[in-house]
Amino acid sequence: MTLYDADEKTVAKLVAIRGGWGAKQRLREMGVQVGDVVKILNRAPFGGPLAIQSGETVIAIGRHLARRIQVEPKK
């Protein structure tokens, strides 16, 4: 499942980033990388960005980038 497909309040582990160097670099610059556990805080209406929390950091990720991030829900 992708980060974009996950429901709000889901806690998930990032397992892969499907995309080129630019997508991976952008996420690294935001402090998010494969293996991190993130929580989806909320999603903007009309296909807007997702607000996620990784550790103490809260960031917004656009839907196009969120669709490239493969996650696995944590129980």
Secondary structure, DSSP 4 states (H G I P E B T S, - for coil): -BTTTSPTT-EEEEEEE-S-HHHHHHHHHHT--TT-EEEEEEE-TTT-PEEEEETTEEEEE-HHHHTTEEEEE--
